[in-house]
Amino acid sequence: MLDVGFGRYALREETELTDQRALSRRHLLTLSAVASAGAVLAPGVAQAQKKLPQVPRRMLGKTKQTVPILLVGGGMGFKGMDRRIELALQYGANYIDTARKYAGGTSERDAGSTLRKLGARDKTWITSKTEKWSAKGFAQDVAISLDTMKVKSIDLYFLHQLDEVAPLDDKELLQTVERLKKEGKIKFFGFSCHHGNVPELLHAAAQRSMVDAVMFRYNFRQYGDKELNRAIDAAHKANVGLIAMKTQGAEAGFRDAWTKFEQTGKWNKYQSVLKAVWEDTRITAAVSHMTDLTQLRENIGAAVDRQKLGQLERDALRRYAEVTRPYACHGCDHLCGSAIDAPVSVSRTLRSLTYHDAYGDPSKARRVFAEQPAAARRLEGVDFSRAAAACPHGVDIPALMQRAARVLV
Ligand code: SF4
């Protein structure tokens, strides 16, 4: 089992990323090859695939289908991403992860139109998600997704941000899923989970045959978590396909976090984090939101190069994790929530703050924060000291919530 790993998008400002990326590129022969090959794209995806190194593939659990270990994330939307998607497909990263609500609803639309332009729908795996967990809502959103992307079938459809087990036992929902599968509208079913009791949800997936795959928050910060590892083992043993998200373990309230990572070898922080996840063979793939060609090339470079992380790199990740520990929330509200005398979700608030501080996207941060009920957004005057004491991860909840009240409300 891995005991190290680390996160990306710690800072999204190009000027501040340039030096580190330039340095890492000088050390990356594979990445250089990828970058130069990408600069002269072959006219067709299929043609290019024959010439270029391909992202390795793994079986996605009981779907019995292989998918690339690097998945193209659509959380930030796909507007203007045609070139990035084309390049990803050329290197075999032919999996697009989107959701009904991503990018204000435009993510599905732009993913569909890009694949149509490239003539690549048939050779690309599409996943989408809905936050409607009822049978009726699920069926409605599948229909909207199909229509929005203008596709006949969606490979995998998730209940999005599931934080309770109950919907997995909803007979009407299960019948609807089966019907949609029979009609060919969706091929596989599962759920994604950011918040709540992720180990409980993974165990639930392991015990329910209808769950083909789960996408869950997983990064270096959790590798030593015995409870989570037992749950991952159970899901893996039950042949549930496991996809890691939030692999970068981004921090809130610490804008220069990435500078604390000391690059000791070939891989920079962003690549090291992905390499660490891929070394866990229980995990099929990692989803990554790659907002420019440089990030895409870096990730592809790391994926196609089979060299594993060295001990020095693992140690650097471990040190980085320690330094940034008070700033990184693991999403386990069930541990600190009961110590707060207000209907506030610490993890949802800090997730919004991460979009603001680490991803450099204040409008998305405020949008995600505003999706919560009004009572959950009232942070002023709330005492978070008991929650801080209850947090096993040492997150500085009072300071971060104070910052959230300042920049998100
Ligand atoms: S603050 Fe701590 S206990 Fe609360 S959700 Fe985050 S990591 Fe979990």
Boltz pocket constraint, residues with backbone or C-beta under 6 A from the ligand:
constraints:
  - pocket:
      binder: B
      contacts: [[A, 328], [A, 329], [A, 330], [A, 331], [A, 332], [A, 333], [A, 334], [A, 335], [A, 336], [A, 337], [A, 346], [A, 347], [A, 387], [A, 390], [A, 391], [A, 392], [A, 393], [A, 394], [A, 395], [A, 397]]
      max_distance: 6.0
